[in-house]
Amino acid sequence: MELVGKNKVVFGPRTLYEAYFGYRNIFIDISMVVLSVVFMAIMANIRIPLWPVPITMQTFGVFLIAFFFGSRKGVVSILAYILAGVLGFGVFAGYKSGFAAIMGPTGGYIIGFLFAVFFVGYLIERGYGRTKMSVFVCMVIGNIIIYFFGLIGLRLYFQNASFFKILTMGLFPFLVGDFLKILGAVYLFPYLWKGSERFRITRQS
């Protein structure tokens, strides 16, 4: 990976996954995707049950997957999570499942997870997410993507609701919580990178 500074280029792992698992192993890939589905199911059900959209830890889970896997593996992980829910596993918020959950008021947010994990994962692969400021940028952009699709989904579901009502249901209640998640990520994710570097050096020695 290229970490582009002012006048230098540093090569290293593009993602945390590459830092911890430098070699490609299909069994590790599959195991980590399965763990990601379980992790997202847990995050979905750490929640405050508001209506029509509960406050959950899902967005934080999406960003952690993006930071860990990058764009393509991140998308595969979120697709596996969505597929598990559609097939009847209670992995969505409130232990819901089925295609109806995708078509419900939270469906736009779930679709937004795919775009957010890809875009944030792409930024990670390009060298972002190593410093507090770049983590902040990644998290803000990712949240905007999720809000964009989530609000569109709410507008399609509540077609007679005003624009302000949509914002009241799908944006305003989440701003404080998401800001706290961003702060948590700003302080956590750079340390994950430092830890991965120490792990890589220890493994190679």
C-alpha positions in Angstrom: 0.0 0.0 0.0 1.1 3.6 -0.6 0.9 6.0 2.3 1.5 9.3 0.6 3.1 12.0 2.8 4.4 15.4 1.7 7.5 14.2 0.0 7.6 10.4 0.6 5.8 7.1 0.0 5.8 4.4 2.6 4.8 0.8 1.7 2.9 -1.4 4.1 -0.3 -3.3 4.6 -3.3 -1.7 3.0 -5.8 -3.0 5.7 -5.7 -4.3 9.2 -6.6 -7.7 7.7 -3.4 -7.7 5.7 -1.4 -6.5 8.7 -2.6 -9.4 10.8 -3.0 -12.0 8.1 -0.3 -11.2 5.6 -0.8 -14.3 3.5 -4.0 -15.2 1.6 -5.9 -18.2 3.0 -9.4 -19.0 1.9 -10.3 -20.7 5.2 -9.3 -17.6 7.1 -11.2 -15.4 4.7 -14.4 -17.4 5.1 -14.0 -17.6 8.9 -13.5 -13.8 9.2 -16.6 -13.2 7.0 -18.7 -15.5 9.2 -17.4 -13.7 12.3 -18.3 -10.4 10.7 -21.9 -11.6 10.3 -22.0 -12.6 13.9 -20.4 -9.3 15.0 -22.9 -7.2 12.9 -25.8 -9.2 14.4 -24.5 -8.4 17.9 -24.0 -4.7 17.0 -27.5 -4.5 15.5 -29.1 -5.7 18.8 -27.2 -3.3 21.1 -29.9 -0.8 20.7 -32.3 1.8 21.9 -35.7 0.8 20.5 -36.9 4.0 18.9 -39.6 3.9 16.2 -39.3 3.6 13.2 -35.5 3.4 13.2 -33.8 2.1 16.4 -30.5 3.5 17.6 -27.9 0.7 17.3 -24.2 0.1 17.1 -24.5 -1.2 13.5 -22.8 1.9 11.9 -19.8 1.4 14.2 -19.7 -2.2 13.2 -19.7 -1.3 9.5 -16.8 1.1 9.9 -14.8 -1.4 11.9 -15.3 -4.0 9.1 -14.3 -1.3 6.6 -11.1 -0.5 8.5 -10.3 -4.2 9.0 -11.1 -5.6 5.6 -11.0 -2.7 3.1 -13.4 -2.2 0.3 -13.9 -5.6 -1.4 -13.8 -8.0 1.5 -15.8 -5.4 3.5 -18.6 -5.5 0.9 -18.5 -9.3 0.9 -18.9 -9.3 4.7 -21.8 -6.9 4.6 -23.4 -8.8 1.7 -23.1 -12.0 3.8 -24.8 -10.2 6.7 -27.7 -9.0 4.5 -28.0 -12.4 2.9 -28.1 -14.1 6.4 -30.9 -11.8 7.4 -32.9 -12.3 4.1 -32.6 -16.1 4.6 -34.2 -15.9 7.9 -31.5 -15.5 10.5 -32.4 -12.9 13.1 -29.4 -10.7 12.5 -31.1 -7.4 11.9 -32.1 -4.9 14.7 -34.7 -6.5 17.1 -33.6 -9.9 15.8 -35.7 -9.3 12.7 -35.1 -11.2 9.5 -36.6 -11.8 6.0 -36.9 -9.6 2.9 -39.5 -7.6 4.6 -36.8 -6.0 6.8 -35.1 -4.7 3.7 -38.3 -3.3 2.4 -39.2 -1.7 5.8 -38.2 1.7 7.2 -34.7 0.6 8.1 -34.0 -0.9 4.7 -32.3 2.2 3.3 -29.8 2.2 6.1 -29.0 -1.5 5.5 -28.4 -0.8 1.8 -26.3 2.2 2.8 -24.0 -0.1 4.8 -22.8 -1.6 1.5 -21.9 1.7 -0.1 -20.3 3.0 3.2 -18.2 0.0 3.7 -16.9 0.1 0.1 -16.1 3.8 0.1 -14.6 3.9 3.6 -12.7 0.7 2.9 -11.3 2.2 -0.3 -10.1 5.2 1.7 -8.4 2.9 4.1 -6.6 1.1 1.2 -5.4 4.5 0.0 -3.8 5.3 3.3 -6.5 7.0 5.3 -7.5 6.0 8.8 -4.1 6.0 10.4 -4.3 9.3 12.1 -7.1 10.8 14.3 -8.0 13.4 11.7 -8.2 11.0 8.8 -10.3 8.6 10.9 -12.6 11.5 11.6 -12.9 12.2 7.9 -13.6 8.6 7.0 -16.3 8.3 9.7 -18.1 11.5 8.7 -18.1 10.6 5.0 -19.4 7.1 5.9 -22.1 8.4 8.1 -23.2 10.8 5.4 -23.5 7.9 2.9 -25.6 5.8 5.4 -27.8 8.8 6.2 -28.3 9.5 2.5 -29.6 6.0 1.7 -31.4 5.7 5.0 -33.4 8.9 4.5 -34.3 7.9 0.9 -35.6 4.6 2.2 -37.7 6.4 4.8 -39.0 8.7 2.2 -40.1 5.8 0.0 -41.7 4.0 3.0 -43.5 7.1 4.4 -44.5 8.7 1.1 -46.9 11.2 2.7 -44.5 12.4 5.4 -42.9 15.8 5.1 -39.2 16.3 4.6 -38.8 17.6 8.1 -40.7 14.6 9.5 -38.3 12.3 7.7 -35.4 14.1 9.2 -37.1 13.8 12.6 -37.5 10.1 12.3 -34.2 9.2 10.5 -31.5 11.8 11.2 -31.9 14.0 14.3 -32.2 11.3 16.9 -28.9 9.7 15.8 -26.6 12.7 15.5 -25.4 12.7 19.1 -24.9 8.9 19.3 -23.1 8.9 15.9 -20.8 11.8 17.1 -19.9 9.7 20.1 -19.2 6.7 17.9 -16.9 8.9 15.7 -15.0 10.1 18.8 -14.6 6.5 19.9 -13.3 5.5 16.5 -10.9 8.5 16.4 -9.2 7.3 19.5 -9.5 3.5 18.9 -8.6 3.0 15.2 -5.1 4.6 15.2 -4.1 2.3 18.1 -5.3 -0.7 16.1 -2.9 0.3 13.4 0.0 0.7 15.9 -0.8 -2.7 17.4 -0.9 -4.3 13.9 2.6 -2.8 13.2 4.0 -4.3 16.4 2.3 -7.6 15.6 3.8 -7.6 12.1 7.3 -6.8 13.3 7.1 -9.5 16.0 5.9 -12.1 13.4 8.7 -11.3 11.0 11.4 -11.4 13.7 
